[in-house]
C-alpha cells in the first residue's frame, strides 16, 4: 500500500495502526482511566470532598450576592 499523508503531512496509515494498537492494549489491560480511578479513588476521603464542594458552592453563592448588591 502506498504511503498516504494528510494535508499536514501525517502518515494516515501509521496513525490508524497506532490507534488500533492502543485500542487493543486498552481492551487487554483495562482502560487507563479505570486504573487511575481505582488507584486514586482508594485514597480519597469522600466526606471531605463533599464538604469542600458544599463550601465551594456556598462561596459561589456569596460571591454572586456580593456582586449584585
C-alpha positions in Angstrom: 0.0 0.0 0.0 1.4 3.4 -0.9 2.0 5.9 1.8 -0.9 8.3 2.2 -0.3 11.6 4.0 -2.8 14.1 5.2 -2.6 17.7 4.2 -0.4 18.4 7.3 2.0 15.5 6.3 0.8 12.9 8.8 1.1 9.3 7.7 -2.5 8.2 7.8 -1.8 4.5 7.8 0.7 4.8 10.6 -1.9 6.7 12.8 -4.5 4.1 12.1 -2.1 1.4 13.1 -1.2 3.2 16.3 -4.8 3.7 17.1 -5.6 0.0 16.6 -2.7 -1.0 18.9 -3.8 1.5 21.5 -7.4 0.2 21.4 -6.2 -3.4 21.7 -3.9 -2.6 24.6 -6.8 -0.8 26.4 -9.1 -3.8 25.9 -6.5 -6.2 27.2 -5.3 -4.2 30.2 -8.5 -2.3 31.1 -8.8 1.4 30.4 -6.1 3.6 31.9 -8.8 5.9 33.3 -10.2 3.0 35.2 -6.8 2.1 36.6 -6.2 5.7 37.8 -9.8 5.9 39.1 -9.2 2.9 41.3 -5.8 4.0 42.4 -6.8 7.5 43.4 -10.3 6.6 44.5 -8.9 4.4 47.3 -7.1 7.5 48.7 -10.0 9.9 48.5 -11.9 10.9 51.6 -15.4 11.1 50.1 -16.9 13.0 53.1 -14.1 15.6 52.9 -14.6 16.1 49.2 -18.4 16.6 49.7 -17.7 19.1 52.4 -15.3 21.0 50.2 -17.8 21.0 47.3 -20.6 22.3 49.6 -18.2 25.1 50.9 -17.3 26.0 47.3 -21.0 26.2 46.3 -21.7 28.4 49.4 -18.8 30.7 48.5 -20.0 31.0 44.9 -23.5 32.0 46.2 -22.0 34.6 48.4 -19.8 36.0 45.6 -22.8 36.2 43.3 -24.8 38.1 46.0 -21.9 40.4 46.7 -21.6 41.4 43.1 -25.3 42.2 42.6 -25.5 44.3 45.8 
